[in-house]
Amino acid sequence: MIPELNEEQKILKKNVREFLEREITPIADEYDRKYHPLPKDIALGLLKKLLPLGYIGSTLPPEYGGQGLDLVSYGVLGEEMARAYLSLGMILMMQDGALLPILLKDGTAEQKAKFIPQVLSLEKITCFGLTEPDVGSAARDIKTTAVPDGDYYVINGTKTWITNGGIADIAVIFASTDPSKGARGISCFIVDKAESPFATRELPKLGCRSCPTSEVIFEDCRVPKSNLVGTLGDAYRIALTDLVSIRISVGMGAVGLAQAAIDAAIKYAQERKQFGRPIGSFQLVQEMIADMVMMTEAARFFCYQAYYLLGKGEICFREASMAKAFSTEMAIGVTSQAVQIHGAYGISEEYPIERYFRDARTLTFPDGATQIHKLIIGREMLGISAFV
C-alpha cells in the first residue's frame, strides 16, 4: 500500500520537476511541431542531460552500474518526465526498459558485461520488437522466424509500431525458432545493428509525434548465437514479464500528461476572465477541475501500487493492467476537459493543450489495448481466460 510518497521521494519529485521545467518543458512544443520524430543527435543530446537524474539504469543493482532505486521513486521520475514532454519520456522508457530488465533476469554474464555499459552510457539506443503488422495482442502468433545456420541465427520478418526503432542501435527481437510449438517456440535475441544490419521505416502518428515509432525489417539478418537471451522457446515468458513493467510505465506517463493538463487548466481558469470575473469562479468549470483531479489521483494510486508490488518481486499482471488501462483512458478524459476549459485556445498550437490531447489519445494502444487489459483483469479475477 502506498498512501503517500516518503520524504526522499518528495524531494526527488521537487528537484526533478524544477530541472525539467527549466531544461525540457520550454522546448517541448517547438520540438513537437518541428520534429516528426526527433533526429537521433537531438534525442541523444536531451537524453544526456537527463542521465544524472537517474532516468536510465537507476533501478539496476550497483554492481551493474545502477543505484538500486526503488520502483515507486522510478515512477516519480516517469510521471515528471511525461508532465514535461511525453515523447521524450517514451524514448527514455524504452532505453531503460527494453533490454536492461531482460539482461538482468535472463542474460549471460558475457551479455551483461557487453551490453549494459553500452545502454547506460547511451552508446547504444535500444528498442523492443514484439508487435508485427498482423500480430498485436496475440503475441504467441508472431511470424518473424529465426533459423539456425552454423554459429548464427538468420532472422526474417517485420516488426511494427516499435518505439525508438528508427534510431535504435540494438533491437530486442522475439522470433519463432520452432513454429510448431506456438508460444513455446518463441525465442529472444539481441540484434546489434552494427554487426547484424536491419532496415527501418518511420510511421507517422497522431500523438507523441517526436518519439520515433517505426517498422523494423529483417531480411536474412545474421545474429550470433551468443546473442540468444535465455533458452530456446522461453521468450514468451520473458516478453510477458518485461511487459508488466512497461505497462505500468505507460500508465505513469498518462498520469504525468494528465497532471500537465490539470496544471495548465488551473492556470488558465484563474487568469481568463469572462463576465467580469475569472472563469474559475464558475461552478461548472470548478466541477471539471474537480473531476480531473479525482481521476488523476486515482490513476496515480493504481500506478504506484503496481510499482510497489513489482518492487516486492510480484509479477502483478492484474495491477499492471489496471494501471495501464485506467490511466490511459483517464488521460483522454482529463486532457479533453482541459481543451474545453481553454475554449478555442485549447485546439490552438499556441498552447500545449492540443499536444496533451493528441498524446493522450495515442497511449491506449501501446503494450496492449484497453480492452485486452480488461480481459487480463477478468482472467486474474475469475481464473477463466477469454483468450482462445
N, C-alpha and C positions, 0 to 999 in steps of 0.2 A: 504494500500500500504506500502511495506517495502523496501524503496530504499537502506537502509544500516542499519547496527547494530548501536545502540546508544553506548555511551562511556562505560556504565556499562556492556553491553553485550560483547563489545570488550575486556574488562578487564577479564570478566568471561572466554571467549574463550582462552585468553592467559594463564591464570592461570591453567585452566583445562588441556590444551594441555601440559603444562610443567609437570604437575603431572603425566599424563598418559604416556608421553614419558619416564619418569623416573621409574614408577612403573609397568606399564602394557605392553607397547609395547615390551620391551625386552624379555618377556616370551611368547608372543603370538604364535610365530612359533613353539617353543618347545612344548607348551601345545596342539596346534592343531594337531601336529604329534603324541603326546603321548596319549591323552585322547579323546576317542570317545564314550561317552561325558565326560565332566568334572565330576569327583566324587563330591558328594554333599559337602563334607567337604572342598574341594579345592574351589569349586564355592562360598561357604559361606565366606571363607577367603578373596577372592577377592572382593566380594560384600561389606564386612565390611570395606575394605579400601576405598571404594567409597562413603559410606554413608555421610561423611562430605561434599562432593562436591555437594550434593543435587540431587542425581540420583533417590532417592526413596521418593515419597510423597512431594517433594518440591513445587508442584503446588497446594497442598491442602491448604485451609484456615488455619490460625494459630490456630484457636480453635480446629482443628483436629490434630494438631502437624506438620502442614506444614509451608511453608514460603511464600505462596501466590505468588510464582514465575510466571511470565508471560510465555505464551506458546512459544513465539519466543526464549526466553532465554533457555527454556527447549529443544527447537530444537538445540540450540548451544551445549548443553550437549550431546544430542544424536548423532550429527554429529561427535564430537570429540571422543566419545566412539567408534563409528564404525570405525573411522580412525585408532584407536589403536588396536581394537580387536573386530570384529563384533560379534563373537559367544558370548562373554561376554555381549556385548550390547544387544543381543536378550534376554538373560536371564534377564537382567535389565529391558528391555522394558516390559516383561511380569510380572515381580514382581511389577512394578509400574502401569501397565495398565490393568491387568486382573480383579482385584477386587476393587481397591480403587475408580476409577471413578464411578463404578456401585453403590457402597455403598453410595458415596456422593450424587448421584442423587436419588436413589431408596431404599436405606437401611433404616431399622428402627433405632431408637435411640439405642436399645439394640445391634443390629448387628454392628453398628458403634463403640460403646464402646468396644465390644468384639474383633472385627477383625482388625480394623485399627491399634491399637498399635502393634498387632502381626505381621502385614505386615511391618510396618515402622521399627520395631526393628530387622527384619529378623528372628524372632522366627518361623514364618511360611513362606514357599515358596509357591507361587501361580501359577496356570495355568488357561487357558481359554479353555473350552471344547465345541466347536460348531461343527466342522467338523467330519464326520463319514466315514467309509470305502466306503459307497455307496452314500454319500451326501457331496458334496463340496459347490459350489456356490449356489445351490438351498437349502439353509438352512431351508426353510419352510417345507421341506420334511423329517426332521430328524426322525429317527426310535427309538431312545432312549426314554423309557417311564418312567413316574413317577406315581405310583398308590397309592392313599391314603390308609393307614392302621392304624387306631387309631390316635396316636399322631405323626405318621411318614408318609413319602412318601417312597415307595420302588422303587428304580431306577434299571432298567435293560437296558443294551445297551453298545455299544463300541464307543469311540471317537478315532480319529486318527490324526496324524501329530500335536500333542499337544506339543507346546513349554513348556519346564520345566516339562512335565508330569512325567518323571521318578524320579524327585527329589521333586515333589510338596507335600506339606502337606495339601493344600487347593485347591480344584478344583471348578471353577465356571462352572456349568454344565447347559446346556439347554436341556430340555426334554419335551416330549409331555405329557400333562396331559389330553388332550382331542383330540385324533387323528382325530375325525370327523370334527374338526374346522380348520384343517390345521395350518396356521401361527398363527391364533388367539387361538390356543390350546397349544402353547408352553410357558413353564414357566421356571424360572431361580432359581437355587438352589446353596447354598454354601455347598459343601461337604468337611467336615473336616475329613481327613483320620484317625485321632486318634479315632474318635467316629463312623465313617462310612467308614470302610476299602474298598479300591478298589485296583485292580491289574494293573500293567503296563508292557509294553514290548517295549524296545528301538528299534527305526527304523534307521538303518544306512543310511547315505545320502552323496551326492556329496560334498556339502559345509556346512559351519557353523558346522563342524563335532564335535566340542567340546561343542556345545549347545545341551542340551538334547531335543530330539524330539521323542515322544512316542505314543504308543497306550495305551489308558486308558480304562480298562474293569470294568464294574459294573454288579455284579451278586447278585441280591436281596440285594442291598445296601440300608440300612435303614437310612434315613436322617430325622432329626427332622423337624416338620412342621414350627418351628420357623426360619428355615434356608431358607424358601422361600423368595426370593427377589422380592419386588413389589407385584403385584397382579397376580392371576392365569390368564394365557393366554396373559400376557403383555410382555413376554420376547423377542419376535421378535423385538419389538421396542427397548428394552434395548440393544440387540445384535447389531442392525444396528447402534445405536448411539455410542456405545463403539467402534465399528469397524472404525468409521470415524477417531478417534484419533489414533488408532493403525495403520491404513493405512498410515497416514502422518508420523508416527514414522518409519515405514519400509522404506518409501521414503527417509527420512532423513538419515537412516542408509546407504542406497545406495549412497547418496551424500558423506558421510564420507568415504566410501570404495573407491569411485572414486577419492576423494582427496588424499587418501593414495597412489593410483596408480599413480596419476599425480606427487606427490612429489618424489616418487621412480624413475619414468621415467625421470624427470628433472635431478635428481642427477646422474643417470646412463649416460644420454646423455652428461652431462658436463664432466664426468670422462673417459668414454670409448673412446678410440682412434682407428681409422682406417684410412688408407691412410695418416697417419701423422698428423691427426687433430681430435678434438672431434667430435663424430657423431652428436652432437647437432648443428654443423655448417652446416649439410646437409639440404637442403631445404625441402625434403620430411619428415625428422624427425621433423623439425620445424612445418610443416603442421599438422602432427599427434598431436603434443603437443598443438597447437592452437585449433584444433578440440576438443580435450579432455577438455581443459579449458572452451571453449564456452558451450559445452553440460553440463558440471558440474555446471557452473554458472546459466544456465537456470533452471536446476533441483532444485538447491538451492532456487532460487526465488519461484518456484512452492510450495516448502515445507514451506518456511517462510510465504508466502502469505496465505496458508491454515491454518497454525497455528494462524496467526493474526486474520483471520476471525473466527476461532473456539474460540479464546480467547474473541471475542466480543459477543459470545453467538450464533453464526450462526451454524446451522447443515449443513455444506458445503459439501454435497455429491459430487458435481461436482469437486470442488477444491481438495478434498481429493483423488478422483480417478485420477485426473490429476497428482497430486504429486506422488502417488504410481506407476502408470503405466509408466509415463515418466521417473522417476528417476531410477526405477529398470531396465528398458530396456537400459537407458543411461549407467548404471554401467557395463552392459555386454560389450557394445562397448568400453568404456573407459579402462576397465581392459584388454580387448583383445588387444587394441592398446599398452598398457603398456607391455604386453607379447611380442609383435612384436618388440618394441624398444629394449627390453633386449635380443632379439635373443634367442639362445638356453638356456641361463640362465633364461629366462622367464618361462620355464617349469621345472626348477630345484628347488628342495626343499631348495637349498642353499639361495634362495632369496624368499621374501614374495609374489612375484607377482603371482605365481601359486595359492596361497591361496586366494588372492584377486579375481582372475578369477573364481575359484570354488565357492566362497561365493556369488559373484555377480550373477552367473547363478542360484543360489538357491532362490534368492529373488523375482523372478517374480511370484511365486506361493502362498506364504502365504497371507492370508487375501484377496483373490480374484486374479485370474489370469489376465494378461494384457487385454485379450480380453473381460473379464467380465467388467473391468473398462471402456473400450471404450464404451460398451453398456450403462453403467450408465451415462457416459458423454453425449452420444447421447440422452438418455431419458431426462436428465435435460435440454438439449438444445431444443429438439423437443416437449417435452411434450407427447411423444409416447413411451411406453415401448416395448422393443424387447423380454422381458421375458414373457413366457406363463405359 
